[in-house]
């Protein structure tokens, strides 16, 4: 569940916000999706990049 006010598109995200997949709802972050959020990652990565984490 998202709470609070979303920042304007011109603002960046904090490290904590970048580490939370729920801040990327329009991205395809799911099993078999284009993007992934590996455990311990500080930002989303492309599925093919998961082997680096």
N, CA and C of each residue as an Amber inpcrd file, in Angstrom:
protein
   159
   0.8440000  -1.1750000   0.0000000   0.0000000   0.0000000   0.0000000
   0.8860000   1.2340000   0.0000000   0.6570000   2.1130000  -0.9490000
   1.4250000   3.3480000  -1.0170000   0.7670000   4.4180000  -0.1620000
   1.5630000   5.1350000   0.5820000   1.0460000   6.2320000   1.3890000
   1.9130000   7.4530000   1.1580000   1.4040000   8.5930000   1.4850000
   2.1730000   9.8240000   1.3450000   1.9700000  10.4420000  -0.0220000
   2.7020000  11.4870000  -0.2550000   2.6070000  12.2330000  -1.4970000
   3.7780000  11.8770000  -2.4010000   3.4880000  11.5260000  -3.6180000
   4.5470000  11.1960000  -4.5690000   5.3140000  12.4620000  -4.9350000
   6.6400000  12.3680000  -5.0620000   7.4080000  13.5380000  -5.4590000
   7.1560000  13.8630000  -6.9250000   7.3520000  15.1070000  -7.3160000
   7.2060000  15.4490000  -8.7350000   8.2150000  14.6560000  -9.5670000
   7.9270000  14.4470000 -10.8260000   8.8170000  13.6900000 -11.7050000
  10.2050000  14.3040000 -11.7980000  10.3370000  15.5970000 -11.5310000
  11.6270000  16.2600000 -11.6350000  12.5220000  15.9910000 -10.4230000
  11.9790000  15.4040000  -9.3700000  12.7750000  15.1050000  -8.1740000
  13.3700000  13.7120000  -8.2790000  14.5380000  13.5490000  -7.6800000
  15.1490000  12.2320000  -7.6100000  14.5840000  11.4660000  -6.4220000
  14.9570000  10.2110000  -6.3080000  14.5230000   9.3760000  -5.1940000
  15.7040000   9.1490000  -4.2580000  15.4040000   9.0070000  -2.9840000
  16.4430000   8.6860000  -2.0100000  16.8680000   7.2290000  -2.1860000
  17.9530000   6.8230000  -1.5480000  18.3940000   5.4380000  -1.6240000
  17.3210000   4.5060000  -1.0870000  16.6790000   4.8970000   0.0030000
  15.6080000   4.0650000   0.5700000  14.4590000   3.9140000  -0.4180000
  14.0970000   4.9850000  -1.1040000  13.0240000   4.9130000  -2.0900000
  13.4340000   4.0680000  -3.2950000  14.6880000   4.1950000  -3.7270000
  15.1780000   3.4060000  -4.8640000  15.2220000   1.9200000  -4.5320000
  15.3760000   1.5820000  -3.2520000  15.4760000   0.1900000  -2.8220000
  14.1240000  -0.4810000  -2.6640000  13.0390000   0.2590000  -2.8420000
  11.6960000  -0.2540000  -2.6210000  10.9820000  -0.4380000  -3.9660000
  10.7390000  -1.6790000  -4.3430000  10.1150000  -1.9730000  -5.6390000
   8.7440000  -1.3290000  -5.7940000   8.0490000  -1.0520000  -4.6930000
   6.7120000  -0.4500000  -4.8070000   6.7700000   0.9770000  -5.3460000
   7.9470000   1.5840000  -5.3980000   8.0890000   2.9070000  -5.9940000
   8.2440000   2.8490000  -7.5100000   8.1720000   1.6520000  -8.0660000
   8.3120000   1.4560000  -9.5030000   7.1380000   0.6460000 -10.0380000
   5.9220000   1.0510000  -9.6720000   4.7270000   0.2840000 -10.0160000
   4.5110000   0.1440000 -11.5190000   4.9150000   1.1280000 -12.3060000
   4.7120000   1.0680000 -13.7520000   5.7880000   0.2500000 -14.4610000
   6.7820000  -0.1960000 -13.7220000   7.8570000  -1.0060000 -14.2880000
   7.4280000  -2.4690000 -14.2290000   7.9770000  -3.2750000 -15.0660000
   7.6370000  -4.6970000 -15.1030000   8.6020000  -5.4570000 -14.1830000
   8.4480000  -5.2450000 -12.8540000   9.2760000  -5.9320000 -11.8660000
   8.4820000  -7.1170000 -11.3410000   8.7510000  -8.2700000 -11.9100000
   8.0730000  -9.4940000 -11.4980000   8.8690000 -10.6690000 -12.0220000
   8.5290000 -11.8560000 -11.5570000   9.1870000 -13.0570000 -12.0800000
   8.9430000 -13.1080000 -13.5790000   9.9820000 -13.1680000 -14.3490000
   9.8600000 -13.1980000 -15.7980000   9.6870000 -11.8290000 -16.4240000
   9.6750000 -10.7790000 -15.6070000   9.5330000  -9.4190000 -16.1210000
  10.8510000  -8.8880000 -16.6670000  10.8210000  -7.6840000 -17.1650000
  12.0080000  -7.0550000 -17.7320000  12.9650000  -6.6280000 -16.6170000
  12.4070000  -6.1090000 -15.5270000  13.2020000  -5.5930000 -14.4170000
  13.1600000  -6.5310000 -13.2270000  14.1610000  -6.4170000 -12.3490000
  14.2280000  -7.2060000 -11.1210000  14.7050000  -6.3120000  -9.9880000
  14.3510000  -6.6790000  -8.7680000  14.8400000  -5.9930000  -7.5780000
  15.4570000  -7.0650000  -6.6790000  16.7360000  -7.4010000  -6.9310000
  17.3730000  -8.4360000  -6.1230000  17.4560000  -8.0330000  -4.6500000
  17.4480000  -9.0130000  -3.7780000  17.5950000  -8.7430000  -2.3420000
  18.8940000  -7.9870000  -2.1110000  18.8220000  -6.9230000  -1.3560000
  19.9960000  -6.1300000  -1.0410000  20.3650000  -5.0940000  -2.0870000
  19.6400000  -5.0560000  -3.1950000  19.9390000  -4.0780000  -4.2420000
  19.4480000  -2.6970000  -3.8230000  20.1200000  -1.6750000  -4.3150000
  19.7160000  -0.3010000  -4.0040000  18.9970000   0.3570000  -5.1710000
  18.7120000  -0.4200000  -6.2160000  17.9730000   0.0820000  -7.3760000
  17.5510000  -1.1050000  -8.2350000  16.5250000  -0.9150000  -9.0680000
  16.1120000  -2.0000000  -9.9710000  17.2160000  -2.2620000 -11.0060000
  17.2910000  -3.4860000 -11.4660000  18.2330000  -3.8660000 -12.5120000
  17.4790000  -4.6470000 -13.5730000  18.0250000  -4.6980000 -14.7570000
  17.4310000  -5.5360000 -15.7960000  17.6390000  -6.9920000 -15.4260000
  16.7230000  -7.8590000 -15.8310000  16.8050000  -9.2760000 -15.4780000
  18.1730000  -9.8700000 -15.8290000  18.7290000  -9.5070000 -16.9780000
  20.0070000 -10.0930000 -17.3860000  21.1450000  -9.6420000 -16.4800000
  20.9570000  -8.5610000 -15.7260000  21.9970000  -8.0710000 -14.8300000
  21.9690000  -8.7750000 -13.4600000  20.9690000  -9.5820000 -13.1850000
  20.8320000 -10.2200000 -11.8730000  22.0350000 -11.0750000 -11.5150000
  22.7260000 -11.6340000 -12.4710000  23.8640000 -12.4910000 -12.1650000
  25.0020000 -11.7140000 -11.5300000  24.9630000 -10.3920000 -11.6070000
  26.0060000  -9.5490000 -11.0150000  25.7890000  -9.3540000  -9.5260000
  24.6070000  -9.6620000  -8.9980000  24.3150000  -9.4360000  -7.5780000
  24.4060000 -10.7180000  -6.8120000
